[in-house]
Amino acid sequence: MDVRVALGRPGLRRTLSGYAALVRVPNLFTAPPDVLAGIALATAVGTSVLVTEALGAAVASVLLYAGGTTLNDYFDAEVDAEERPERPIPSGRVSRTTALALGTALLVSGVAVAFVAAGLSAGFVAALVALVVVLYDGPLKGGPAGFLAMGTARGLNVTLGFASTSAIDLYAAPSVTVPPWLFVVPPTVTLYVAAFTYMAAREATGADRRAVVVAAMGAAMVTPVPPVVVLSVDTELILVGVSTLLAGAFITWTGRALQRAYRNPSPEVVGPAIGTCVLALIVLDAAFAAGEGLGWALGTLSFLIPAAGLTRAFDIS
């Protein structure tokens, strides 16, 4: 059968669009930058990593993210039927049973890829990510623990980058002394993501201004961290400058979106603001990655191109 004819069928297009929405295609490109930031900082202090290990950890992060969003829709199917009937499950494009099977398979695959490609330490961290994702999607969603769980999943994603290097080794002590401040980075990402997740939880009905303020405070609090970390890693002023520039771009971009949401906290405005916060995480990661060099910063930032580009065709939240 001609592939072009098959893809042209309305039923097939509808099904494929359902799966694409289920895994949040644009968001998938926001997961590897977390890992790259972790790898960049770990290698900046003298640890080592193979290309296959780095690639495996990045692929694992994508699978874990896709599994998390898929199970999110599985658990939220009844609520989405009332508040967001256009979502894949309530609209009938993907069955709830299929979503459960797919989400589970993606999480298991993510853990397996991390273990096979990057070793026991990476596999262990990937398993923690999967566990936290399930807790967020299921019993913890909606409360303070849920927001923290979502942030923790992304913070652990950075730790997955550490674990794919020799910075974290479950077999033996690390080959180099890892500065304690390196482990400030995952909590920084956790704080930021938890803050805008608090706002996202109120998207469907319109966030109150307090939720927008929480997201703005989270963004403001993490902005100074990357340049300080990079200065601790490398005293080259140009790299500190690059990190500062990226951190400035991060707070400017998120700040403008959140300012609009504060003025008009309706779903039509809050939704795009959440999308901006998600995409801006790539910029924050790039600011951290600058610690290992300009190439790492630009490589991490490059994920913004497909992520932002795909938001024109797919929903990001």
Secondary structure, 3 states (H helix, E strand, C coil): CCHHHHHHCHHHHHHHHHHHHHHCHHHHCCHHHHHHHHHHHHHHCCCCCCHHHHHHHHHHHHHHHHHHHHHHHHHCHHHHHHHCCCCCCCCCCCCHHHHHHHHHHHHHHHHHHHHHHHCHHHHHHHHHHHHHHHHHHCCCCCCHHHHHHHHHHHHHHHHHHHHCCCCCCCCCCCCCCCCHHHHHHHHHHHHHHHHHHHHHCCCCCCCCHHHHHHHHHHHHHHCCHHHHHHHHHCCCHHHHHHHHHHHHHHHHHHHHHHHHHHHCCCHHHHHHHHHHHHHHHHHHHHHHHHHHCHHHHHHHHCCHHHHHHHCCCCCCC
